Amino acid sequence: MPFALETETSLNLDHAGICAWLKETDPAALERLWAEADQVRAAHVGDAVHLRGLIEASSHCIQNCLYCGLRAPSEGLDRYRMDVGEILACALEARRLGYGSVVIQAGEDPGLTRDHIASAVRIIKQHTPLAVTLSLGERCDEDLRAWREAGADRYLLRFETSDPVLYRRIHPGLPGVASDRLAQLERMRAMGYEIGTGVMVGIPGQTWDILAADILRFRDFDMDMIGVGPFLPSPRTPLGRPEAAALRATPGDQVPNDELTTLKVVALTRLVCPDANIPSTTALATLDRAHGRELALLRGANVIMPNVTPVEYRARYEIYPGKACIHETANACQGCLQGRIQALGRRMGKGPGGRQKADSEMSGSSDLHH
């Protein structure tokens, strides 16, 4: 069952306080927020930036999510699905580059069968010391148990929004199939997975109250990994068309899908979940190619997921337009990221980079008041 963590902070992190910080525009106040989040990050997860090699294993999907370019009704896509050997080759490349873990990500693809993924996980574990995260959508417990038994360490399943009405609007689901991502996350925790989730910032109809509730949900469920990115719909989807503007909340209450708001969510997430692993997401880097990754790392993030998918597949994994780094080789990406990380005075993480829970859930203090 969900539970609340005790925190020792003078920053107001109740629902009203989080809403106020999300709406804050004063540069001086925001500088204090950024500094607080960075201090908590340093105290709880240190200066290491862990790199997780991203393997985009399949662009097939049976879901009809109203914003994702991989949705089942999308036409004209050159879809692909990696075999086990291709997945292993990506993992070996991640190991060669010094990464401590890989993330096998895909659309919700029944073609990635229980045996297919179990074989891929097992062979990665046989040939490398890498931790393996899976991000394959909503799957049955039998699949999840088999993959855990094969050696998978973590599972990432974003709940996208904690508001059930908004969730159903953007995720129509499959006929006769109930969707409860938070329940799946709890079952996976019981199976021994580290669990990860996340939300999109700026979904049409998302209000400040909804987004504040999302951040508190991260804390209440004690998430191990939390990914936050801006809402970037594909233009080939219903929510990527101009008429989607009619779904927006009333003026002043609609959350924008911009960089500043996303960074506020990263910072507040670090403050309420001090020892979670929080990535600087590719979606944020897509909004700001020059500085997006660095700004997130300076506001609480401690993970980056460089792409180790073969270049010929990357552009075909078309979840949203203009995705960053789709034409860069894994070598070029690693060199770029190493330079960016070192320029911040941070260092490349070593090993699998799992969550290290503190003896006290929040031993730091804050002098921030709102």
Secondary structure, 3 states (H helix, E strand, C coil): CCCCCCCCCCCCCCHHHHHHHHHCCCHHHHHHHHHHHHHHHHHHHCCEEEEEEEEEEECCCCCCCCCCCCCCCCCCCCCCECCHHHHHHHHHHHHHCCCCEEEEEECCCCCCCHHHHHHHHHHHHHHCCCEEEEECCCCCHHHHHHHHHHCCCEEECCCECCCHHHHHHHCCCCCCCCCCHHHHHHHHHHHCCEEEEEEEECCCCCEHHHHHHHHHHHHHCCCCEEEEEECCCCCCCHHHCHHHHHHCCCCCCECCCCHHHHHHHHHHHHHHCCCCECEECHHHHHHCCCCHHHHHHCCCCCEECCECCCHHHHCCCCCCCCCCCCCCCHHHHHHHHHHHHHHCCCEECCCCCCCCCCCCCCCCCCCCCC
